[in-house]
Amino acid sequence: MGSDFDRIADELYGLVPEDFTARRDGEAADARRRGERELAASIKALKRPTSSAWLVNQLVRQRRGPVDELLELGEAMRQAQDQLAGSDLRRL
């Protein structure tokens, strides 16, 4: 089930949100007709993304490099903040 589910979920979350529900239900029905009840239930449980979640998903799909850089910068800033907080506490 894993690879089929992953492929279908990836396709669904690549769609515009308005097309998500009908396509999800169709994929679930197809799986049920093939006798793959567990896969059908897993597909049917997928939730339509909010507009903001869909937008972030599209950004990651289309601009992965800059998103990765932003995440790395965030991590570096968290580490710097922790180091500063630790050094301030040692002076007390």
Order of alpha helices (4+ residues) and beta strands (2+ residues): alpha-alpha-alpha-alpha-alpha
